[in-house]
């Protein structure tokens, strides 16, 4: 891949792609799992040779071909696997699936309330109830508050999720219900299942676990594409 003459360095190409997806630096940081300051350094050319792992995560988040971009930066793409075994790939996959679930639920919320909700408009890691930190919270123009909890589910993790989900929801509810009408609160739990077996299992058990928490809490189960 050859860099177009309109770019002075490949970081500008990444920045253009980020902006085309309407992502802020912090929005991309959340999706890629890389600090926004590091992304900024790459975009402005200060970091001329980012690590292969960092570049892989950014390309994955922006849906760009990693090997082509690595060539622009003069990076050997083989090092992603050889240096980090499968752990980096697994983390990137989980982050990718989390983003998939987040995009889908943002679209649903936008349609439900007639507002434009995108990942970069969410407050990340919002602390409530002392030690509880919610992954995503949307604060509307008026009193509307929406909590979003996205969980990537594999056969080895799903038995442990419901306790955490219910605890997070309880902290969200009691933190905001004291000074807001319950009708202005919404909480979405999104399960993104890695395969059809887990998807089938989740459909069997989630209603029994979460039905008591309606109508504020809603749950969605998606099968990863």
N, C-alpha and C positions, 0 to 999 in steps of 0.2 A: 504494500500500500504506500502511495506517495502522498506527502502532505501538500495540500493545495497552496498556491502562492499567496493567497490572502491571509494565511496564518504565518506568524513569525516563529512559532514553536508549537508542538503538539498539544500542550496544555490548553491553548486557545480552542482547539478542536473539541476537547472534552467539555470546556465551558459552554461552547455553543450547543452541544448536545444536551447538556444539563438544562440550559435555559429553554431549549425547545420542548422539554418535558415539563416545564413550569416548576422546576425544583429549585429551592433555595439551597445555599451551601449546607445549611443545617438539615434540610430535607434529604439531600443526597447522603449526608453524613449518617443519618438515621438508617437509611436503607443499606448503605454499603458497610456500615460498621467501622468507619474511618473518621477521625476527627476532622471537623470542618476547617481547622487551620491547616492541616496537612493537604486537604483537597485544594484550598486556596493557593498554597505554595506551588502545587503542581500546575494549577490553571494559569498562574501568572508567570510561570517559567522559573521561579526561584528554586524549585526542586526539579532539576533537569533529568535526573535518573531515579525515579521512585522505585521502591522494591517491587519485585514481580508480584508478590502477594497483594500489596496495596493496589497496584494497577489492575490486577485480576478482579478484585472486589468492586472497583469503580466501574470497570467495563461490564461486569455482570449486572450491576445496579442500573446502568444506562442502556443495557441490552445492545452492547457493542461487541464486535468480534475481538476477543482478547488478543489473538495472535497477530492480527493486523495492527492493532494499536501498539502492542509490544514492539513490533518492527519499527514503528515511528519513533519510539523512545530508545531504540537500540538495545532492547532487553531480550535476553534469551528466555523464551516462554517455558522451556523445559524445567526451569528451577521451581516453578510453582508446585509441581508434584514432588520432585526429588528432595526439596528442602523441608517440606511441611507435611509429608506423608499424606494421609487422607483427611486429616483433621480440618485443614483450611477449607478443602472442598466441601466437607460436610457442613461446616459453619456457613459457608457461602450459600449452599443449597437451602439450608434452613432459613437464612435471611431472605433469600429469593422467594421462598414459599410464604414467609410472613408478609412480604411486600405484596404478593399476589392476593392474599386474604385481606390485607389492608385496603388495597385498591378497590376490591369488590364491595367491601362494606362501606367505604366512602361513597361509592356510586349509589348504593342503596339508601344511605342517609340523605344524600343530596336529593334524591327523588322523593323521599318521604316528606322532607321539610321544605322542599323548594328552595334549597340553598346550594351553594357551590362549596362542597367539602373535599379537600384534597390533602394528601399526607403532609405537605409543607404548611398547612394551616392548623395543624394539631399541635398542642403543647405536649412535649415529650417528657417522660419521667417526672410526672407531677406528684408531689408528695402530699399524702393525706393521712390522717389518723396516726401520726407519729412516725412509725417505721414503714408504713405501706407506701410504695411508689407505683403509681399507675402508669402503664406503658404509654397510653395516648388519651388525651382529653381535648374535646372541642368545646370552646366557650363561644356561645352565640352572641349576637348583638344585644339581645335583651337578657332574659334570665335562663335561657336554654343552656344546659350542660350535658354533654354526651361523653361517657367513658367508653373506651374501646380496648378490649383485651384480645390479642391475637396469639393463638397457641398452635404451633406446628406439632402434629401428633404422629408418633411412630408406635409400633407395637410395644416398644420398651418404655414408653413414657406415659401413655394415656391413663394408667391406673392412678397416677399421682396428681393429675391435673385438677380434678374437681375440687379438692380441698383448697387449693391455692386460688382457684377462680372464685369460689364462694367467699373466701376471706377478703379478696380484693373488692368484690362487689359490696360486701358489708361495709367496708371502710369508705368506699365511694358514697354509698347511700347515706350513712349516718353523718358523713362529713358535710354533705350538701343539703340534706332534707330539712335540717334545722332552720335554714334561712332562705329556702326556695320551695315553691310549690312542687309537689311530687310530679305533677303533670309536666313540669319543665325539665325533668330528669329522664335520661335514657342511658342504658348501659348495654353494650353489645359484646358478647363473647363469641369469638370466631375461632373455630377449629379447622385447621387445614390438614387434611389427612394425606399421608405420603402414598398410600396405596389403597386399593379397593377393599382389602380385608379389614384394615383399620377403619375405613369409612363405614363399612357395614357394622362393625362392632360399636362404633360411636353412636350410630343411629339407634342402636338397641338400648344403650344405657343412658344417654344424655338427658332424655326427657324425665326419667325417674329421678335423676340427680338435681335437675335445675327447675322443674316446673313450679315449685313453691315460691319462686322469687319473682314471678310476673306481677304486674305488667311492666315494671321498670326494666327488668333484665330480659333481654332477648338473646337467643343463641342461634348461630348459623354453623353448618357443617359443609365444608367444601372439599371436594376431591382435587388434589393437585393435578394440574394439566401437564 
